[in-house]
Amino acid sequence: MFPNHAQPLVTAPAETSVLALLLTEGPLSRVELARRTGLSSTAVTKAARPLIDDGYLHELPPERTAPGAGRPVNPLAVTVDREFFVGVKISAEALFGTVCDLRAGMRATADLRLGEDRGPEAVCALVGELVERLLDADPTFRGRTRHLGIAVSGDVDRAAGRVRYSVLPGWRDVPLAGAVARSTGLSVTVENDVKALTAAEHWFGEGIGTEYFALVTIGAGIGSGLVVNGQLIAGAYGVAGEMGHISIDPAGPVCHCGQTGCVEAIASSDAILAAVRTATGDADLDFDGAVQLARGGDPAARDAFARAGRAIGTGIATLVNLLGPERVVVTGEGLDTYDLFGVHIREAYAAHCFKAAAKSPLTLRPLPWEEWARGAAVLGIQALFP
Ligand SMILES: [Zn+2]
């Protein structure tokens, strides 16, 4: 997070657990908080006090738990508009931005097309412009916003605030967080976009309350984010979760990463298109054309989607066999063609899962672009924690 002096809101373990539970699960009584955190009721009350004083928590009106159940309880709740968080997702064509409240509710959204120049300096300037526009969307935003999260695809060093590699032209080892922190005055966290989305789903979506959780994106790229012991993991080299580059077919196509037979080399939308072009001999075909052919029953096109589905299902099964997540969320623009390969994903998944691993359900979650920006804003919310 940049600047480095930005302080977390909570540091003591008791405050951290109380705030995290209330953020992710909504209002809870002190008794319930004590039960869930393993703290004593006195410790819960002590932990909540400074957060109430700072306006982050408030007491709801008393409610009786049951007739004759004794003294009514006042559940504690997060005051969601105490602080706001800006999130920006940088995609190949545009920037998508949002302002979220403390429980990741989207309060405003905006987007900006990238210009001809997509180098780091030009994109940084546009990020600053989008942030300004978002903060102007409501008079309460500017005074209550300290954190900005930026999500970008590629190899991101979150701790150093640098984008080591992205498909955008000229993006090699870009000190993005520092540059945007200087131009916006906000503290900035930069993260890989799939990891940011995974963090958002873990705290505020399908993954709430899970210790082991995985999110898989399909479409132009195949990616995944992993949560282990309740923590999003990056791995020692920042590449944990590169499901797209599990090699599943030694005789398969060569991947842009240099390996052979990666899931992404078979199942990305470009890979599917390349397979359909080769099979039909039509070098001018675009992806929509390939989809139309497959939906019209063309055997070669249907086969390319089937092969992609089997590759994705095998990749997810490998992930599940290694990690044993409670559930797996499948998302990304590739869901638009789920009718063409969904059955193959599920068949290959069931066939390759080891025993009880197959209990882990696949949940399909179509997420519009704004949700990726929300993922970026959740990086800011998580920056309140040590
Ligand atoms: Zn690869």
Boltz pocket constraint, residues with backbone or C-beta under 6 A from the ligand:
constraints:
  - pocket:
      binder: B
      contacts: [[A, 244], [A, 245], [A, 255], [A, 256], [A, 257], [A, 258], [A, 259], [A, 262], [A, 264], [A, 265]]
      max_distance: 6.0
